[in-house]
């Protein structure tokens, strides 16, 4: 049931091994579920317990290790041979006596890898401090190196098949946003709109199923528009208030975010209108200059030069790389569109530019999700970026 052909996974594994050699790593201990999915197709809501994928330079196929009840999930969803799927007993889960890393260390020893240079994803949500301590204690002859974003950087250049998945996710994203905009109105509860958004995310479009997003719908209204990362409550929408929406369409775990601003009332405040015009001007300028060969930091510089004449300042990054992912984040943890990121833009990179502004008196969000072509960018959706006014 893996969603890509085995040959594509093999190509990804080969690229990963090449990067391992460049980083001086002989065995890669992968814990991030998006990276496990990317390399093998494995897909299960099992990342709340310890699991890993072992990629060795001296073994053609990776080794999956996880909880016993999830092993059949690996057999069903991944391209791995049964001989490369290992399962630990359930008494390892939340035990005060032993730890899943002990079992994983035993498998590493079984393959003769206990003296290798082992790369681990040191700063991932799924690899805990105790996991590292137990792994290091169990493999005293190994040398450990930080390989936190090794696979993430391999993922940055999308295959044509991945781009097609993200195009579908873009269709879903557009429908999700339209659903939210349709249902938001004075007197309607925020939670009821959130329910409609979730339905649209899961249902998908046409023949294509949607998927659960790595980030829940972010829906800020009224005073909450001063900040970007709030969700919903039973509060009812009111007249003369703004609503900031940061939502997402997902297909086969490939994410395409979408953000827009809505105003309930006759006329948005002048400060919001002026801020919106400035942000859109900067976003358009940035999109127009993106092509293979430019530096990521130059995208941000173009945006900053365009808006600085108005006195508007944005301290945080204005974008990042997107693709396949799992909770709690849909960003790839690689490219950050800000000063100092000297990554060279290449064809089939997929980025999310979201130059949102959150001030004490006004908030404004808009974005563009796109992939890089031979001579520019192609957006995953073409919804209007203007403030939607609902009277």
N, C-alpha and C positions, 0 to 999 in steps of 0.2 A: 504493500500500500504506500510505499514511499512515492512522493509526488513528482520527483524528477527521475530521469533515467539513471541507472547505476553508473553509466559512464560520466555523467556530470558530477556525481559525488566523488568518483575516482579522480577527476580532474581537480576538484577542490582540495582533496587530500594531498595530491601531488604538489599543489601550490603551497599548502600549509607546511609540508615537509621541506620544501625549498626555503621557506622563511625560517623554519626551525634551524636549518643548517646555518643560515645567515646570522641567527641570534645565538648560535652555539648551544643549542638544546638538542638532546638525543631522544628524550621521552617527554611528551606533552600531556599534562594532566588537565583535561578540559572539564570544567564544572558548569559553565554558563549554558543554560538550556538552548539558547539561540545558536550557540556554536555547535552544540551536539546535533541539533536539527540540521544545521547548514552542512555539516560534514557527513551525516549518515541518514538523515530523514527522520530520526527518532522524534516522536511527538507524544508527550503524555503529561498530564498534570501531576507530575511526580517530583517536581523540583523543591518541594517542601521537606523532602528527606535527602540524605546524601546520595549522590550518584555521580558518575564520571565517565568520560571517554578517554581512553589511553591511545595516543598516536605515537608510534615508535618508528624511528628511521629504518630499523631492520625488520619491520613486519609490514606486509602489504596492506592489510586491513586493520582498522582500529579495533579496540576491545571496549565493549560497553560493560559497566558494572553498576548494578542498582539493586533496589529492594526486590525480594523474590516475587511479590505480587505484580511488579511492573515488568518482569522479564518478558512475558508474552507480549506486552505492549511494544517492547523493543523488537521482538520477532515479527510483529505485524507491521509496524510502521517504518522500520529502518531497512537499509540494504545489507545489513551485516549477516554473515553466516552464523548459524546457530552455535558453532564452536567458539565464536568470539563474543558470546553473550554470557555473562556471569551474574549470579544472583546471590545476595547474602540473606541469611535467615532473619526472620522478623524480630527476634530477640536482640538484634543489634539496634533497633529503632528506639530512640529515647532511653537507652540503657544507661545506668549509672556505673556499670561494670566494664562494658566494652564499647567500642566505637566502630562504625562502618569503615573508617580509615584503616583499622587493623586488617580487615578482610581485604581491602583494596591493596594494602601493602603486601599481603600474602600473594595476591595475583601478580603483582609486580615481580616478586621474588620467583614465582613459578616460571616466569618468562625470562629470568636472568637479567632483569633490568635494575636490580637494587643498587648497582654501583654507577648508574648512569647520571648524566646531568639532566635533572628533571625540571621542566618548566611548569609552574603553577600559576593560575589566574588569581593573583594575590589580592586584587581589589574588586572582586565580584560579589554580588549580593548573596551568592549561594555557597561561597567558600568561607567558612567561619574561622575565627582565630583558633578555636579548639581543633578544627579539622587540620589546620596546618601543623599545630603542635603535635597531634597524634601521628600524622603522616611522617613528620620529621623524626620523631622518636622511634617509629617503627622501621625507618630506613636510615640507620646511622651512617651508612657508607655512601649514601647518595649525596650529590651536590644539587642544591635547589637554587633556581633562578626565577625571577619574576617574568612571567610571560602573559601578563594581564590582558593585553589587547592584541596578542599575536594573531589569533584567528579573526578577530574583529577587523584588522587591517586587510586581511585576505578578502574579507567580505565586501570591502568598500567598492570594488569594481563588480558590478552586477552582470550576470549572464543575460543573454537575450530572453531566456525563459523566465528569469526573475523579473525582468522589466515587464514582461507580459502579465505576470501575477500582480505587479504593482499598478499596472493600468486598470486591472479589475478592481483592485482596492481603491483606486481613485474614483471609479464609478460609484462604489459603495459610499465613499466619503462624501461625495456630492449629494447623494440621496440622504445620507444621515444629516447633513447640514440643513438641507431643505426641510426635512422632517422636523428638526428642532425649530427652525424659523416659522414653520406653519403652526406649530402648537403653542408657541410662546405668545401670551396675551395677558393683559391685565386681569387679575382674578384667578388665573390658572396657577396651580401649585408647581413649584420647581420640580418636585419629585415625580409628578405626573409627566412632565416633559422628559425627564431623565428616563422614565420607563419607555416612552416612545422612541427615544434615541437608542436605547439598548435593543429594542425590538428591531429597529432598522439595521443596526450593526450586525446582529446575529442572522437576520433573514437574508441579507445580501441583496443582489440585484439579478433579475432574470434567472438564468440557470445556475448562477454562482452563489454558493453559500457564503455568508459572512463568517466572522470569527470573533472571539473575545479580544478586546484591545488590551495592550500592555498597560495603558493608563485609562482610568475611568473617565467619563465625560467631565470636563471642567467647565462649569457654568456659573459665572460670576454676575450678579445683578446688583444694581444700586450701589451701596457703600462698598460691596465686595469687589467692585471693578478697580479698586485701588491696588489690587494684588492679583497674581496670575493663577495660583494653584489651589482654588477652593472648589468644592463640589456643590451639592444641593441640599435642601431641607424641605420642610413642609411649607415654607414661606411662599406667599402668593406674589406673583409679579404685579407691579404697580405702574400707574401712568407716570409719565415723565421720568423714566429711569432707563439707564443703559444696561445692556446685557452683553457680556463678552463670552464667546463660545470657542472652546478649543476641543475639537472632537476628532474622530479618526474613522477611516474605513480600513478593514483588515480582510485579507484573503490568504488562507493557508499560512497565517502568521506574518505575512508581509504587510507592513503598515504604511499608510499614507495619511498623515494628519491634515486637518483643515481647521482654520480659525477665522472667525468673522465677528463683526460688531453689529449689534442691533439696537435700535432706540424705540422705545414705546412712548409715543406722544406726537405732537404736531411738528416740532422742530428741535433737533438736537442742539445743545448749547454751542455757542460759537467756538469756544475753546476746543470742544470735541471735533467739530467740523474742521477747524484749522489744523489740529493735530493729525487728523485723518489724512488730510491732503498732503501734509509734509511726509508722513510715513509712506503713503502710497507713491509719492514722487521718488523717495529714496529707494523703495523696493523695486520700482520699475527701472531705475538707473542701474541697480545692482544686477537685475536679471538680464538687462541688455548687454552687459559687459562679460558675462560668464561664457566661457568657451574653453576647450582643452588648451592647456598650457599656462593659463593665468594662475596666480597664487590665491589660495583661499583668503589670506589676509587682505588682498586687494579688493575682494568682494566687499568686505566690511568697510574698507577705506572709501570705496565709491559711495556706499550708503552714507557714511559719516560726512563726507564732503558735501553731499547733496542736501543733508538736513541741517548742517551747522549754521547756515545763514539765518535760520529761524531761531537759533538759540536752544533748540531741542537737543537733549543729550540722553543716550542710552548706555548704561554702564555694562550690562550683561551682553553675552554673545548674541548674534542675530540669527544663528542657524546651526545646523549639524547634519550629519549623515544619517540616513534612515534605511531600513530594509526589513529583514526577518527579525522578530523579537518576541519576548515573553515578558510578563510582569516582573518588575514594576516600572519599566522604562522602554520607550520605543526608539530612543536614540541609540546609535551604534557605539558610542563612547570613543570615537576616533576623531573625525573632523569637527572642529568648532570654529565657526565663522566669526573670528575676532582677531585683533592685532596679535602678531606673533605666530599664527598658524601658517607655515610656509608650505603646506601640502600643495602639490601641483594638481590642478583640476584635470581629470581625465574623462574620456568618453565612458558612459554608463555608470558614472557615480550618480547616486540619488541623494538629493539634499532637501531639507526642509528649512526655508527661510521664514522666520517669524519675528519681525522687528516690532514686537509689542511694546507699548508704552503704558506705564502705570504710575500716575502722579496722584498727589493728594486730592486734586480737583477733577481729574478726568482719567479714564482708561480707554485704550484703543488697541484692538488686536486685529491683525490681518496676516495672511501668510501666502506662501507659494510652495507647493511640493512638486518636484520636477526631477528629471534625469538629464544628464549632459549628452548632447549629440555631437556630431562631427564639427559643427560650427556654431553651436549655441545651446539652448535648452528646450526641452519639450515638457510642458506641464501635465500632471496627472489628472487635473480637472481645470475647467475654465469658468468657474462660478464668479459672478461679479464681486469685486473687492470693496465696493462702496458700502457705506453705512446703510443698512436696511432700516427704513423708517416705517413703523406700523402704527397707524393712528387709531 
